């Protein structure tokens, strides 16, 4: 029986497979990089706001505690956006005639809330509860970064599922004493793994990685 394929067909087929693999890798690499780029994740991207509120000034400069503005962070899933009245508690006396704060005064006088743009905005299919994380010793700066050093708040973490799972799988790397949760300059101890393991046990932290934990 005559040979159907020339002997060179073996070489051609092997070369074709190698080329296809290289092409697939060439396509996957850029897509992989794009998915982790700031263009997709929003890392270090500042957002346009009704006025450029400086956390650096209010937290580091004036010493405001996170809970003064984010009043529901310890009791509900949502940390809370402060009402304009909260701003006016101070600014009816301080910078009360500043043109820069005109949108705040107008909002207060008209009873129309300021339309803030969310910086840490999870997809609608993701459930996140601030109160449970706070009660388990997860510090504000662990997720939000050092907002006390941010004139304009920006997203420091990717907020991707793999980022969340890293903490859920290894909580001892991140948890801190509850009385240190709202401390922006909390120094992570050199024996964090050991101290964290004790806190995981004390706070009864479960390593929740089931899909239904966040996707409900």
C-alpha positions in Angstrom: 0.0 0.0 0.0 1.5 3.4 -1.0 2.3 5.9 1.7 -0.5 8.5 2.0 1.4 11.2 3.7 5.0 12.3 2.9 7.5 11.8 5.7 7.7 15.6 6.1 4.1 15.6 7.4 5.4 14.6 10.8 7.7 17.6 11.0 5.0 19.9 9.7 2.4 18.7 12.2 4.8 19.1 15.1 5.8 22.6 14.0 2.1 23.5 13.6 1.3 22.4 17.2 4.2 24.4 18.5 3.1 27.5 16.5 -0.5 27.1 17.8 0.7 26.9 21.4 2.9 30.0 21.0 0.0 31.9 19.4 -2.3 30.9 22.3 0.3 32.0 24.8 0.8 35.2 22.9 -2.9 36.0 23.1 -3.3 34.8 26.7 -0.4 36.8 28.0 -1.7 40.3 27.0 -5.2 39.4 28.1 -3.9 38.2 31.5 -1.9 41.5 31.8 -4.9 43.6 30.8 -7.2 41.9 33.4 -4.8 43.0 36.1 -4.1 46.5 34.7 -5.4 49.6 36.5 -7.6 50.2 33.4 -9.6 47.1 34.5 -9.1 47.0 38.3 -9.1 50.7 38.9 -6.0 50.5 41.1 -4.5 54.0 41.9 -7.2 55.7 39.8 -8.7 58.8 41.4 -12.3 59.6 40.8 -14.0 62.9 40.0 -16.1 64.0 43.0 -18.5 66.9 43.7 -15.6 68.4 45.6 -12.2 66.9 46.2 -12.5 65.7 49.8 -9.1 65.1 51.4 -8.9 62.2 53.8 -5.3 63.1 54.4 -6.4 66.5 55.9 -9.4 65.2 57.9 -7.8 61.9 59.2 -4.1 62.7 59.6 -4.4 66.4 59.9 -7.5 66.8 62.0 -7.5 63.4 63.7 -11.0 62.3 62.7 -11.9 58.7 63.4 -13.3 56.7 60.4 -16.5 56.1 62.4 -17.3 59.8 62.6 -18.3 59.8 58.9 -18.8 56.1 58.2 -21.2 55.7 61.1 -22.6 52.3 60.2 -19.3 50.4 59.5 -19.6 48.4 62.7 -23.2 47.5 62.5 -24.1 47.0 58.8 -22.8 45.7 55.5 -22.5 49.2 54.2 -20.0 51.6 55.8 -22.2 54.6 55.1 -21.7 57.8 53.3 -21.9 60.9 55.6 -24.9 63.2 55.2 -24.1 66.8 54.4 -25.1 67.7 58.0 -22.1 65.7 59.2 -19.8 68.0 57.1 -21.7 71.1 58.4 -21.1 70.1 62.0 -17.6 71.5 61.5 -18.0 73.7 58.5 -20.7 75.9 59.8 -17.9 77.3 61.9 -14.7 76.4 60.0 -14.3 77.7 56.4 -17.9 78.6 56.6 -17.7 81.1 53.7 -15.2 79.2 51.5 -16.1 79.1 47.9 -14.5 75.7 47.7 -17.2 74.4 50.1 -20.1 76.0 48.3 -21.5 72.6 47.0 -21.7 71.5 50.6 -23.6 74.5 51.8 -25.9 74.3 48.8 -26.6 70.6 49.5 -27.3 71.4 53.2 -29.6 74.3 52.4 -31.6 72.4 49.7 -31.7 69.1 51.4 -30.2 67.5 48.2 -27.4 64.9 48.9 -24.0 65.3 47.3 -23.6 62.7 44.6 -20.3 61.0 45.6 -18.6 58.6 43.2 -17.8 55.3 44.9 -14.1 54.4 44.8 -14.3 50.9 46.1 -17.3 49.7 44.0 -17.7 45.9 44.0 -19.8 44.2 41.3 -23.5 43.8 42.1 -23.1 40.0 42.2 -20.6 40.3 45.1 -21.8 40.5 48.7 -19.5 42.2 51.2 -20.3 43.0 54.9 -18.2 45.6 56.6 -19.5 44.9 60.1 -18.4 41.2 60.1 -14.9 42.1 58.8 -14.5 44.8 61.5 -15.7 42.5 64.3 -13.2 39.9 63.2 -10.2 42.2 63.4 -9.7 43.3 59.8 -8.3 46.8 59.8 -9.6 49.5 57.5 -6.2 50.0 56.0 -5.9 46.3 55.1 -8.4 46.8 52.3 -8.5 50.6 51.8 -4.8 51.4 52.2 -3.4 54.3 54.1 -6.3 56.8 53.4 -4.7 59.1 55.9 -2.0 59.7 53.4 -4.3 60.2 50.4 -5.3 63.8 49.5 -7.7 62.0 47.0 -8.8 58.5 47.9 -7.8 55.9 45.4 -8.3 52.2 45.3 -5.1 50.5 46.5 -6.1 46.8 46.2 -7.3 45.0 43.1 -10.6 43.8 44.8 -10.4 40.7 42.6 -11.6 37.4 43.9 -8.1 36.0 44.2 -7.2 39.0 46.5 -10.2 38.3 48.8 -9.5 34.6 48.8 -5.9 35.1 49.9 -7.3 36.7 53.2 -10.1 34.1 53.6 -7.6 31.3 53.3 -4.9 32.8 55.4 -6.6 35.2 57.9 -3.7 35.0 60.4 -1.6 37.1 58.0 -3.9 40.1 58.3 -6.1 40.1 61.4 -5.2 42.5 64.2 -6.7 43.2 67.7 -10.2 44.7 67.5 -9.1 47.9 69.3 -6.6 48.5 66.4 -9.0 48.1 63.5 -9.4 51.8 62.9 -5.8 52.7 63.4 -4.3 53.8 60.1 -0.7 53.5 61.1 -1.0 50.1 62.7 2.5 48.5 62.7 2.2 44.8 61.7 4.3 42.9 64.3 7.2 40.7 63.2 5.4 37.7 64.7 2.2 38.4 62.8 1.7 34.8 61.9 1.8 33.7 65.5 -0.3 36.5 66.9 -2.7 36.2 64.0 -3.2 32.5 64.6 -4.2 33.3 68.2 -6.6 36.0 67.1 -8.1 33.6 64.5 -8.9 31.2 67.3 -10.0 33.9 69.8 -12.3 35.6 67.3 -13.6 32.3 65.9 -12.7 33.2 62.3 -13.7 30.6 59.8 -11.8 30.1 56.6 -14.8 30.7 54.4 -14.1 29.9 50.7 -17.5 28.6 49.5 -18.9 30.4 46.6 -22.1 31.3 48.5 -20.1 33.2 51.1 -19.8 36.2 48.7 -22.1 35.2 45.8 -25.6 35.1 47.1 
